[in-house]
């Protein structure tokens, strides 16, 4: 049961149509524009999200996770900060 996206060539309105079967979607003419009623409509390629193993992240979600990981990688761990402070204190004669 596909959902196809269309754009009206007269008014520019984009809309979706749910088809009961793939055969009907391919054999019947495209639906008229719900905004202006024009039959001058064209099917357009819709943007899709691909999920890995039915539970993965969309590309935009994965990009957000990657950005957060990069931010966290730039932060020094507490152990490195303590090590730096210890060296600094020894250098002062303490």
C-alpha positions, 0 to 999 in steps of 0.5 A, spaced: 500 500 500 504 505 497 503 513 499 505 517 493 507 524 493 504 529 487 505 536 486 500 541 482 503 544 476 498 549 476 498 552 483 505 548 486 501 545 492 504 538 494 500 533 497 500 525 498 495 520 496 494 513 499 493 507 494 490 501 496 495 497 491 501 498 487 497 496 481 492 501 482 497 506 483 500 505 477 494 504 472 490 509 475 491 517 473 494 521 478 489 524 483 487 532 482 490 537 486 486 538 492 487 545 493 485 548 486 482 541 483 487 541 477 488 535 474 495 537 471 499 534 477 506 530 477 508 525 481 515 527 485 520 523 489 519 523 496 524 523 501 525 517 505 529 515 512 532 508 512 532 505 519 538 500 520 535 493 523 528 496 524 531 501 530 536 505 527 537 512 527 535 516 521 541 520 518 539 527 521 539 523 528 545 520 527 548 526 525 546 529 531 549 523 535 556 524 532 556 532 533 555 530 540 560 525 541 565 530 537 563 535 543 564 530 548 571 528 545 574 535 546 573 535 553 578 532 557 577 527 562 577 528 569 583 524 570 587 528 565 585 534 569 587 531 575 594 529 572 595 536 569 594 539 576 598 535 579 604 536 575 603 544 575 603 543 583 610 539 583 612 545 578 611 550 584 615 546 589 609 544 592 
